[in-house]
Each structure stands twice: as C-alpha cells, then as structure tokens.
Amino acid sequence: MPQGKNFYDVLGVKRDASEKEIKSAFRKLAQKYHPDAGGDEAKFKEISEAYDTLSNPDKRKEYDQLLMFGGIPGAGGRPGGAYTYAGGPGAGGWSDIFSSIFNGDGAFGGDWAQGFGGMGGQRAASRPQRGSDLSLTVDVSAEDAFMGATRKVTYRIPSTGEQQVITVSVPAGAVDGGKLRYKRKGEYGANGGERGDLVVTTHVEEHPLFKRKGADVTMTLPISVAEAALGCQVDVPTPGGATVRLKVPAGTQTGKTFRFKEMGAPDVKRRGRKGALLVKVEVEVPTRLSDAERRAFEQLRDLDERNYRENVDRYRARV
C-alpha cells in the first residue's frame, strides 16, 4: 500500500461510510481487478484486505483507533510489519478468496484476524465496555396517560438472570409509543464499564370518547337535526375531568369543529402547557320516525322553500 494511504482510500470511500457503501465500493473494484478477469493481482489483494477489515465492525473499530493515533506502522498498512498469507494464486486460487469474501468469511480468514488481534485484540478485550440497553413496554390507561401515573415494573437482566424492580413514572400527557429512558438500569458493563440504560415504551389504551393528536384531544359531539337548525348549548367533558359549555349556533353543519384552548392533554414537550380540546359536531338524522314526527317533518318540508341543490341544478342545466 502506498505511503500515507489507508483502507478507506483504497476503497475510495469516506471514513464515515456505511456498511452498504463499503460493500458497494468493494464489489465494483473487485469486478475490475479480479485476477480471473485479467485484473491486477496485487491491486485485488489490496482491496480485499481493505474490505476484510472495514466490513467487520470490530476490526473496523480497532483500525479507526489506530488511525487516530497517527496511522498504522509497518509495511502494507498491517500492524506490526509485513503480513503472510498461505493461500494466493498457487493455493486455492483467487476464485476461492473472492467467494469467501462474498460469503462473509473475509478475504484472508484466520491469519488476518490473529494478526490484528495479536496487536489490539487483548487490549480491546480488557477495555471497559458499556452494557447494552434493555427495553420493555408498559400498558397505560387513557385516563392515567392524561393525569400521569406510576407503575412498578419487574424485568430480568439477561447476563445474570436476576430480577430487578423499577418504579416507572408515566408523565401527565404521555402518548402511545412514547419512550422513557432510565440511565444505568440496563445490562451490566464489562471490565468495569458502566451499565446500559433501560428504555420504557408507553402503550396507551384508546379512550372511548377522546382521541389524541399529540397534546391536542379530539372528540365527536352528536347533535340532532333540530339542535343543528335551531342552535343549542351542550355541556362537554374534558380530559382533565372538568366540563365546558359549548354554544352551538343555529344552522351549524356536520363537521364544524370548535376549539377550546388549553383544555386538552398536558404537553410532555412543553412543561406547564396543554393542548387544545377539539370538538367536532356530527348532525345525526333519525333512522326511525314516529307518526307524529313524520307529520312534523313533512310539514317542515312543505314549508321549506329553499333550494339546497342550486349548484347541482345549475350544472345539470348545462349538460
């Protein structure tokens, strides 16, 4: 490998390249330089070595750390000097190497892993390692999500099998799918490393009346045809347990929405604030009428001289 050139340069990718980008770059170069296709053996070996390191998360992490400390000493970019490989064109052939790479076994197998581990493997094994995060889900009623609640939860630590108990504080205004993170309550670390976190996801049950849009709360308010035509006043419940009086104007149509500020759920993103309560009116038409009701509606129909389908009639006249 030329002086000052690292594995990222060999593959032509940035140091923050994703696994997909690294694999894609290697495939293109491998097809170009594969010896069986008349390519350059030395170049193919170089890109294979680069891919073998960068495609392995542990090797890549170790390699990046070496780069941070001024690069990798020795010939060819390998730790500790020149490398040896028992394969090559005379033993198994480049086709076997190429097949091995695409099967996920790496270009140089155990020799490279041992050489790399010989320099940094033991140090990596002895370094403090943070424990992994653990996750669990807590079921919360809609009322508790509005008001806030606490839950005692028991969970298991995978590495030791021990049961641990934690009190989960569900905040007022909790939403379905919301996440609570408890520091250092997860899996134990290794070699003195700190514990991971416990991530608790809230699953909020549906309310029979209220629906959520973040901190805003929506509800549907049925009213009769007469109430819509004449207007009315309706006492409406709120998520917080209070009641507000809604004045429905005469002539209100289905779908009309009335907004009550600060009467929704607490906003978990803005402490001390609440969302709005959105009341959507739905005019319900009776499906069955008594004889007296039918006569009343027929009389109303006969008295009503409005043209409710003026636009329809205008369009029909043009057709």
N, C-alpha and C positions, 0 to 999 in steps of 0.2 A: 504494500500500500504506500503511495507517495507520502512524503513527509508532510505533516500538518493536515492530512485528510482523514476523516473519521468515517464510521459506518453510515452515518446519515448522508454524508457527501457521496459515498459510494452508490447508495440507492437513489440519490437525488431527491431526498425528502427533507422537510424541516424537522427540527428536534421535537416539536410537539405534534408530529404526525400521528394519526390514529392507526390502529392495527389494520384497518381496511386499506388505508393509503399506503402503508408499508407493504402489504401483501400485493396490492395492485402494481406498485413500482417494481417489486421483485419479479413478478410474472412477466412484465414487459421486457425487463433486462435479461431474464433467463431465456426467453424465447429468442432474443437477439444473439446472445453469447453462448448458447448451449453447444458443446463440442460436437454432439451428434448431428447438429445442423450446420457444421462448418464454422462455429464460433471460436472465440479465443478461450482456451482452457484456463489460463491464468486469470483472465477477467471474470470468467464464470465462477471460479473458485473464490475470488474476492467478494463478488456479490452474494454468493451462497453463505460465506462466513458472516457477512453483514446481516443478512436476513435471519440466519440462525440465532443471532444474538438479539436483534431488535424485535423479532416475533415472539420471543419468550419474555413475559413480563418480569420475571425475576432476574434474568440475565440483563435485560434492558435497564432495569433499575440500578444494578451493580455497575453497568457500563457508564450510565449517566453520571454516577457518583465519581467514577474515575475521571471522566471528562471535566467535571467541576474542579478537580484538583490538578488541572494542568495537562490533561491528556493521558494517554496510555503509553508507558515506556516499552521499549523492546521493538523487535522487528515485526513488520506487518500489522502493527496495531494490537498484537496479542500480549497479554500480561506476562511479564517475566521473560520475554525473548521470543525466539522463533518457535513455531509450532511444528508438530509432525503429524502426519495422517497416514494410517496404514493402508488406506484404500487407494484412490487415484485411478488413472486410466487402466493400470495393469491389474487391479484387484477389484472386481465387481463392476467397474466402468462408471462413467459419469451418468449413465441412464439410471443406475441404482441410486446414485446420490440425488438426482433430480426427482425420482419417485419418492424417495424418503422425505424430501423437503415438503412435497405437496401432500404427503400423508401425515404431516405434523410431527415427524420424528427428528427434524433438524438436519442440517447438511452434514455435520461431522460427528453426530452421535455422542457417545460417552467420552471420547477423548477431549472434546472441547469443554464439555460440562465439568470434567475432572480438572482440566487446566484452569478454568475460570474459578471453580470452587476452591482450588488449591491456594489461590491468592486471596479471594474475598469471601468465599463461602463460610469459612469458620467465623470470620468477623461478623458477617451478616447474621449467622445463627445466634451469636452471643449478644447482639444489639437488642435494646429494649424494643418490644413490639406492642403496639396498641391492640387491645382486644376488639373484636368485631362488634358492630351494633346489633342489638336484638330488637324485634318488633312484635307488637301484639295489638289487638283491636278491642275496644271497649264499647259495649252497646249502651246507648243513652236514650232515654225517652225524650220526646219533643219538648215536654214541659221542663225537664231538667236542663235541656240544651238552652232554653230561653233564660232560665233563672241561675244556672250553674249548679254543680253538684260535686261530690267526692265519691270515689269508688276504691275499695281495697281490692287489689289485684294480685294474684299469685302467679308467678311464672318460673320457668326452670332454666338454669344455666347449663347449656349443652356440655361444656367441658367437664363439669363436676357432677352434674345431675342434681345439684342441690336446689331446693325450692326457696324462692325469695318472695317477700311481700312488699308491695309499694302502694301508697295511697295516691291515687291519680286525682288531681284537681281539674275537673272539667270546667272551663271558664264559661261565664254567662255569655250567651251568643254563639256557643260552639256550633260548628257547621258539620254536616256529613262529610267525612273524608278529611277533616282537619287533623293536624298532627301536633303532638306534644312531645318534646324531647327532654329526657331526664339524663343529665350528664353523669357519666361513670356509673351507670346502673346496668350496663350490658355485660358482654363476655369479658372474662379476666384477660389481662395482657400477659405477655411472655417476657421473661428476663427483666422483670421489674417495670415493664411498660404499664401505662395506665389502662383502666377498664374502658371498654367501648360504651356507647350510650344506649339507652332504652327509648325506642320511638313508639309512642302510643297513638294509634289512629282512632278517632271517634266515629262510630257509626250511629247516626241519629235516626230514630224511627220517624216515620211520617205522621204528621198530625192530621186528625180527621177534618179539620177546618182550615188551618193555616198552612201555607206553603212558603218555602224560603227562596229568596234570591239574595244570598249573602246576608246582610243585616236587614234588608227590606223583607217585609212579610206581606204576602198577598192572600186575599180571601174573596170568595164569591158570595154576594148577598142576593138571594132571590126576592123579588117583589112581584105583586100581582099586576095584572093589566090595569086595573082601576088605580092602584097606587102610582103606577108609572104615569098614567094620564093626569091624575089629579094632584100628584105630589104627596109626600108623606114624611114622617120622621121615624127613624129606626134606631134603637139602642144597639150598638155594635160592640162585642167583646174585643179586648186587645190581648196580645201575647203576655203582657205583664199582669193580667188579671183585673185590669180596670175596665171601664165601659165608657164609650164616647157616643154622643148622639149625632147621627148623620141626618141631615136635612136633604131629602131627595126632591129636587124641583119638579114641578108639573111638566109633563112632556119628556121625561127622561127616557132615553133609549137603552136597549140592551147593549152592554159593552162599555157604558160610561163608567169611568174609574175615578174615584175620589181618593185624595191623598191626605193622610194625617202625618205630619212631620213628627219625628222623634217618638213615634208610638209603635215602632217595630221592635226588632231584637237588638240587644246590645251589640255594638260593633267591636269585634275582637281585635281589629287592626287599629282602631282609634278609641283609646280608653276614655270612658265618660260620654261617648256619643252613642246614639241609637239610630237605626234605620227608620224608614217610613212604613206606615201601615197603608196598604193599597187595597181599597175596597171596590171590587168590580160588580156592577149591578147586572143582574140577569132577570129579564122580564119573563115570567112563567105564564104560559097560556094554559088554562084548564083543559084537560082532555075529556072530561065528562061534565055535562051541564044538567041541572035540574030543569023542570019545565018552566019554572019562574025565571031562572037565569037565562034560558034560551029566549024567552019572550023579551027579556030586558035587552039582550044583545041584538035581537032582531030590530027592536025599536031604535036602539042606538045606531045600528047600521042604516036604517031608513032615514034617520035624521042627519046622518053624516054626509055632507055633500062634497067633501074634499076629494081631490084626485091624487091618490097615493102613487099612481103609476104614470105620472105625467111624462117622465123621461122615457119610459118604456113605450108609451103610446106615440110619442114624437118619433122615436126611432122606427117603430113599426110602420108609421105612415110613410117613411121614406123608402121603405123596402118594396 
